[in-house]
Amino acid sequence: MRPNKRDHPGLKDILPKNISKIIHHPFMNITRHSYCPVCHQWPAEIWSEARDFEYFSSENEYVYFNCPGCGTIFTDPLPADQLNVIYPSNYYSYVPGSKGWVFMIKEWLDLRLFRKILKKIKGDSINILDAGGGTGWIMDVLKKTDKRIKLTQVVDIDEKAGDVAIEKGHAYFEGRIEDFESENRFDLILMLNLIEHVADPEELLRKVLTLLTPDGIVLLKTPQTRSLDARLFRNSYWGGLHCPRHWTIFSEESIRIVVERVGFKVDKLRYTQGGPFWAFSLIILLARKNWLNTSKARPVIFHPLFPILSAFFAAFDFLRSPFSRTSQIFISIKSK
C-alpha cells in the first residue's frame, strides 16, 4: 500500500529531539523539508509561512511546502485536530446570505458549465451527487434545466444545511463523502472547492470512483498553484492558501497525477477566474501594513472591498485566461 503523507516522517520526526531544535534555531541557516504528498519527491522546501489572516481563528503559524517537481503546495503537519477552531461559526458557508452579489454572479457563470456537462450524459434518467453541496442550491437550479434528473443527493458536514436540503426534495447525508454509502450510482458528481480541504485526496477520489456509473462524470473545481497571483503574493500572503483550511493545493500537473493514479482519466481541464484569491491577497497585504482594518469580528471576506476586488480581478482573469494560467481550474474526469 502506498503510504500517505501522514505516514511520511517529517525531518524533525526522524531526528533526535536535540537535532530537531537545531533545525528551528533562528541563527542557523538550516532549512526544514518535507515529502511531497503527490509525487513523493524529497525534498519539498518551505514555500511560505502563514497564519489565519482571514478569520483570525488561531494564533498558530502554518508552514506551506512546495514540491519543485509537480508544483503541489501543502501544509505539514495538518491541523486535522483543530477543525472546530479553524472553521469558526462565522465561516462564510455557515452564514446564510453571506455570499453576496459577486459570489452569486460567479456561481451563475459556473452553472453554465454544469449545464454543458449535463448535455453530455445520455439516458432518460440522471442521478447527481453534490459533495459539500450545503443546502443543495446548485441542484435546485439544475433540476429546473434538465427534466431527466431524478435523484439529487447532498453530502455535507454542515448539520444546519440538512433540514433545508431535505425540505427542498434532496436526499441528505451529514458527514464526509468518504463515509457515505448508497445503493445508488451517480451520473454526475460535483466536488467544488472540496479536494483541497481534505486530509487524503486520494482516499476521497477512490470513494467517489465507487459511487460513479460506468459512463459518469466527476467535476472538480480547485485552486491552482502555478499562477501569477501566487507568485506575486508568496512573500506576504496568497489567498489561495486559505490558511489553515486548504491543506493540499494542486498544480495542473499534480492534479492530473492524482486522478490518474486513482483510476480516472481526464476528460477536460480548463482554467477559470480566481478573483477571490486576488481579493484576499490584496486586502491582507494592506491590513498587514495597517492601511485598513480586518478583525476576528469582521473577517476579510466581509470587508466592503472584498466584492469589488473580487469582481475586478475575476474580469482580469477571464481576459487573460486564454493566454496564461489563472489560480483556479475546472477538471472533469471519468473512470478509465
C-alpha positions in Angstrom: 0.0 0.0 0.0 1.3 3.4 -0.9 2.0 5.4 2.2 0.1 8.7 2.5 1.7 11.9 3.8 0.6 11.2 7.3 2.8 8.2 7.2 5.8 10.1 5.9 8.1 11.2 8.7 9.0 14.8 8.7 12.7 15.6 9.2 12.1 16.6 12.8 10.4 13.3 13.4 13.2 11.1 12.3 16.0 13.1 14.1 16.8 13.1 17.8 15.0 15.9 19.7 18.1 18.0 20.1 18.6 18.0 16.3 15.0 19.0 15.8 15.6 22.0 18.0 18.6 22.9 15.9 16.5 22.9 12.7 14.3 25.6 14.2 17.2 27.6 15.5 16.8 31.2 14.2 20.5 31.8 13.8 21.3 28.8 11.7 20.7 28.6 8.0 19.2 25.1 8.0 16.0 24.6 6.0 13.2 22.3 7.0 11.9 19.9 4.4 9.0 17.5 3.8 7.9 14.9 1.4 5.5 15.8 -1.5 2.2 14.0 -0.8 1.5 13.7 -4.6 4.8 12.7 -6.3 6.6 11.8 -3.0 9.7 13.8 -4.1 12.2 14.8 -1.4 12.8 17.5 -0.5 9.9 19.8 -0.8 11.1 23.1 0.6 9.3 25.8 2.5 7.3 28.0 0.2 5.6 30.2 2.8 4.7 30.6 6.4 1.2 31.9 7.2 -1.4 32.5 9.8 -5.1 32.7 9.6 -5.2 36.3 8.4 -8.7 35.8 7.0 -10.7 34.8 10.1 -8.1 35.0 12.9 -9.3 31.7 14.2 -5.9 30.7 15.6 -2.6 32.3 16.6 -0.6 29.3 15.2 1.7 29.6 12.3 1.5 27.1 9.5 4.3 26.1 7.2 3.5 25.5 3.5 5.9 23.4 1.4 6.3 23.5 -2.4 7.3 20.4 -4.4 9.7 21.6 -7.2 8.8 18.5 -9.2 5.0 18.6 -9.5 4.2 22.1 -8.1 2.0 21.0 -5.2 1.8 23.3 -2.2 0.9 21.6 1.0 1.0 22.2 4.8 2.6 19.8 7.2 1.6 18.9 9.8 -2.1 19.0 9.1 -4.3 20.8 11.7 -6.7 17.9 11.5 -7.4 18.0 15.2 -8.4 21.7 15.1 -11.4 21.6 12.8 -13.7 23.2 15.4 -11.2 26.1 15.7 -10.2 26.8 12.1 -13.8 26.7 10.9 -15.3 29.4 13.1 -19.1 29.9 13.5 -18.9 32.9 11.1 -17.2 31.0 8.4 -18.8 32.2 5.2 -20.5 28.9 4.2 -22.1 28.8 7.7 -23.7 32.2 7.5 -26.9 32.4 5.5 -26.9 35.1 2.8 -23.2 35.8 3.3 -22.2 35.1 -0.3 -23.2 38.5 -1.8 -23.7 39.5 -5.3 -20.2 38.7 -6.5 -20.5 35.0 -5.5 -23.9 34.8 -7.0 -22.5 36.0 -10.3 -19.6 33.6 -10.1 -22.0 30.7 -9.3 -24.3 31.7 -12.2 -21.3 31.5 -14.5 -20.4 28.1 -13.1 -23.9 26.8 -13.7 -23.4 27.4 -17.5 -20.6 24.8 -17.4 -22.7 22.3 -15.4 -25.5 22.5 -18.0 -23.0 21.8 -20.8 -21.8 18.7 -18.9 -25.4 17.5 -18.4 -25.9 17.5 -22.1 -23.0 15.0 -22.4 -24.8 12.5 -20.2 -27.0 10.0 -22.2 -30.2 8.3 -21.0 -33.6 9.2 -19.7 -32.7 9.4 -16.0 -29.8 11.2 -14.3 -28.6 10.9 -10.7 -26.5 13.7 -9.2 -24.4 13.9 -6.1 -23.0 17.2 -4.7 -20.2 16.6 -2.2 -20.1 19.7 0.0 -23.3 20.9 -1.5 -24.8 22.5 1.6 -28.5 23.2 1.1 -28.4 21.8 -2.5 -29.0 25.1 -4.2 -27.0 24.1 -7.3 -29.2 21.1 -7.8 -32.3 23.3 -7.3 -31.2 25.1 -10.5 -30.1 22.0 -12.4 -33.4 20.2 -11.8 -35.2 23.1 -13.5 -32.9 22.9 -16.5 -32.9 19.2 -17.1 -36.1 17.1 -16.5 -34.2 13.9 -16.7 -32.7 14.5 -13.2 -34.4 12.1 -10.8 -32.2 11.8 -7.7 -30.3 14.7 -6.1 -28.0 13.7 -3.2 -26.2 16.1 -1.0 -23.3 15.1 1.2 -22.1 17.7 3.7 -20.7 18.1 7.2 -22.9 21.1 7.9 -25.7 19.9 10.3 -27.7 23.1 9.7 -28.0 22.5 5.9 -29.7 19.1 6.1 -33.2 20.3 7.0 -33.2 22.8 4.2 -31.9 20.4 1.6 -34.5 17.7 2.6 -37.3 20.2 2.6 -36.4 21.1 -1.0 -36.6 17.4 -2.0 -32.9 16.4 -1.9 -31.5 13.4 -0.2 -29.0 14.4 2.5 -26.2 12.7 4.3 -24.4 14.5 7.1 -20.8 13.6 7.2 -17.8 13.1 4.9 -18.2 11.6 1.5 -15.6 9.1 2.4 -18.1 7.7 4.9 -21.1 7.9 2.6 -22.7 4.6 1.5 -25.5 4.2 -1.1 -27.0 1.5 -3.3 -27.4 4.2 -6.0 -24.8 5.1 -8.5 -24.5 8.7 -9.9 -24.1 10.0 -13.4 -22.6 13.4 -12.2 -20.7 14.0 -9.0 -19.8 17.6 -8.2 -16.8 18.4 -5.9 -16.4 22.1 -6.0 -13.6 23.6 -3.9 -13.5 20.5 -1.7 -10.5 18.3 -2.5 -8.0 20.9 -1.2 -9.6 20.8 2.2 -9.3 17.0 2.9 -6.5 15.1 4.6 -6.2 12.4 1.9 -7.3 13.5 -1.6 -6.7 10.0 -3.0 -8.9 8.4 -0.4 -11.6 10.9 -1.4 -11.3 10.1 -5.1 -11.2 6.3 -4.6 -14.5 6.6 -2.7 -16.0 8.8 -5.5 -15.0 6.2 -8.1 -17.1 3.6 -6.3 -20.2 5.9 -6.5 -19.9 6.7 -10.2 -21.8 5.0 -13.0 -19.5 3.5 -15.7 -20.1 6.5 -18.0 -20.4 9.0 -15.2 -18.6 12.3 -14.9 -16.9 13.9 -11.9 -16.5 17.7 -11.9 -13.8 19.1 -9.7 -13.0 22.8 -9.0 -9.8 23.6 -7.1 -7.1 26.2 -6.7 -4.0 26.0 -8.9 -0.6 26.9 -7.7 1.3 28.0 -10.8 -0.5 31.3 -11.2 0.5 35.0 -11.3 -1.1 35.9 -8.0 0.6 33.0 -6.2 3.9 34.3 -7.3 3.2 37.9 -6.6 1.9 37.4 -3.0 4.0 34.5 -1.9 6.1 36.6 0.4 3.1 38.4 2.0 0.0 36.1 1.9 -1.6 34.3 -1.1 -5.3 33.9 -0.8 -5.2 30.5 -2.4 -3.8 29.2 0.8 -7.0 30.0 2.7 -4.8 29.3 5.7 -5.1 27.0 7.5 -8.1 25.4 5.7 -6.5 24.5 2.4 -4.2 21.5 3.0 -3.2 20.3 -0.4 -3.2 22.8 -3.3 -2.5 21.3 -6.7 -0.9 22.4 -9.9 -2.4 21.3 -13.3 0.4 18.7 -13.4 -0.2 17.3 -9.9 -4.0 17.1 -10.1 -3.5 15.0 -13.3 -1.1 12.7 -11.4 -3.6 12.1 -8.5 -6.7 11.5 -10.6 -5.0 9.1 -13.0 -3.2 7.2 -10.2 -6.6 6.5 -8.5 -8.2 5.2 -11.7 -9.7 8.2 -13.5 -8.8 9.8 -16.8 -9.0 13.5 -17.5 -11.9 14.4 -19.8 -11.3 18.1 -19.9 -9.3 20.7 -17.9 -9.9 24.4 -18.1 -8.7 27.5 -16.2 -11.2 29.8 -14.6 -11.1 33.0 -12.6 -9.6 33.3 -9.2 -10.9 36.7 -8.3 -11.5 35.9 -4.6 -7.8 34.8 -4.1 -6.6 38.2 -5.5 -9.0 40.0 -3.2 -7.9 38.0 -0.1 -4.2 38.6 -1.0 -4.6 42.4 -1.5 -6.8 43.1 1.5 -4.5 41.1 3.8 -1.4 42.9 2.3 -3.0 46.3 3.1 -4.2 45.2 6.5 -0.7 44.0 7.5 0.6 47.4 6.6 -2.1 48.9 8.8 -3.7 50.7 5.9 -7.1 49.1 6.6 -8.7 47.1 9.4 -9.8 43.5 9.5 -10.6 41.5 12.6 -12.0 38.3 14.0 -15.4 40.0 14.2 -15.1 41.2 10.6 -13.2 38.7 8.6 -11.7 39.6 5.2 -14.5 38.1 3.2 -17.0 40.5 4.8 -14.8 43.6 4.2 -16.5 46.1 1.8 -13.6 46.0 -0.6 -13.8 42.2 -1.0 -16.7 42.0 -3.5 -15.3 44.9 -5.5 -11.8 43.5 -5.8 -13.2 40.0 -6.5 -15.2 41.3 -9.4 -12.4 43.4 -10.8 -9.9 40.5 -10.8 -12.4 38.0 -12.0 -12.8 40.1 -15.1 -9.0 40.4 -15.3 -8.6 36.6 -15.1 -11.2 36.0 -17.7 -9.4 38.3 -20.1 -6.1 36.7 -19.6 -7.1 33.1 -19.2 -6.7 32.2 -22.9 -3.0 33.1 -22.6 -1.9 32.3 -19.1 -2.7 30.1 -16.1 -5.1 31.5 -13.5 -5.4 30.3 -10.0 -8.4 28.0 -10.3 -9.2 25.1 -12.5 -12.2 23.0 -13.5 -11.4 19.5 -14.3 -13.9 16.8 -15.5 -12.8 13.2 -15.1 -14.2 9.8 -15.9 -13.3 6.3 -14.9 -10.8 4.5 -17.1 
